[in-house]
Amino acid sequence: MHIYQREAQECLLITVIDVYSRWALGQHIAWQVNKGDVVKLFDKIFGAYSMAENIYVRNDNGSQMVAQKVQSYFKSKKVIQEFTKPATPEQNAHIESYH
């Protein structure tokens, strides 16, 4: 795969993995990622996979993840959202090692 990079602009990647199996459930890559992209990605995942109850999502404190729209969406799906502390990638080691 070739990724074209415009004038030193970085593209952003969101990956959702199952911590138990390490299976990538979904990914979104774009020049910009917003709260709507997060909701669309999780809608796609929830549509493709049957989910158990008590789903936890662990994420950093990026603006996309702390947005009220995303938090309301997770609440409506009964998803428990956990936030890592700033500058502590070891708290999200599964996804950090995946990338």
N, C-alpha and C positions, 0 to 999 in steps of 0.2 A: 504494500500500500504506500502511496506517496501522499504526503501532506504538504500542501503549498503554504508557505509562511510569508505573509505580507510584511515588508519593511520592519522586521524584528518584532512584529506583534505576535504574541503567544496565543494559541488556541486553548480553550478550556475543555476539560474532560470531566464528566461526572460518571462514575461507575458505581453500580449497586451490586454488592456481592452478598451471598449467603455465607456467614462466618463459619458455619458448621461444615459445609461441603466445599467452600471456596469457589463455588460456581458463580460466574458473572450473570446476574439476572437481567441486567440492562445497562446500556451506556448511551451517553449523549455527548457529542463533541461539536463545538461551535466557537466562533470568534468571541461571542458573548453568550453568557448563560444567565437567564433571569428566573424569577419565581415561577412563571408560567411554564418554562421548560422543565423545571423540577416536577411540577404537578403532572405534566404530560408524560414524563418518563415513568413516574410511579403508576399512573393510570394504565400505561402499557404493560407494566410488570404485573399489576394486580389483575389485568385482563388475561394475561398469558399463563399465570400460575395460580394454583389454589393455595391460599395462605392459611396457616394456622392462626389461632388467636394469640394474643399477646406478642405482637410483632414489635420489635425494637429497631429503631433507626438511629445509628450513631453517626454524627456528622460534626464538622467544624462549625465555626460561628460566621460563616460567609453570609453575605446579605441575602443570598437566594434562600438559604436554609432558615434564617431567623425571621423571614417575612411572614406577616400575619396570614397571608393567603396560604402559604405552605403549612403553617401550624394549624390553621383551621381545617385544611384538607386532611392532614394526619389525624386530627381529632375526630373528624367525621368517619374515618376508616378504622378508628380505634387503634391507631399506631402510637406507640410510646416513643417520643423523640428524646434522645440523649445528646447533649452537647459536650464536646471535648473542651478542655481548658486551652486558651490561646498559647501558641508556641509549644505544644506538646504532641508532636506527631506519634509518639509512642502510645498514646491513648487510642489511636486509631491504626494500630500497627498492621492489621489484616489488609486494609486497603492501601496503606502506604507501601507495603511490601509487594502488593499486586502491581502497582504502577512502577 
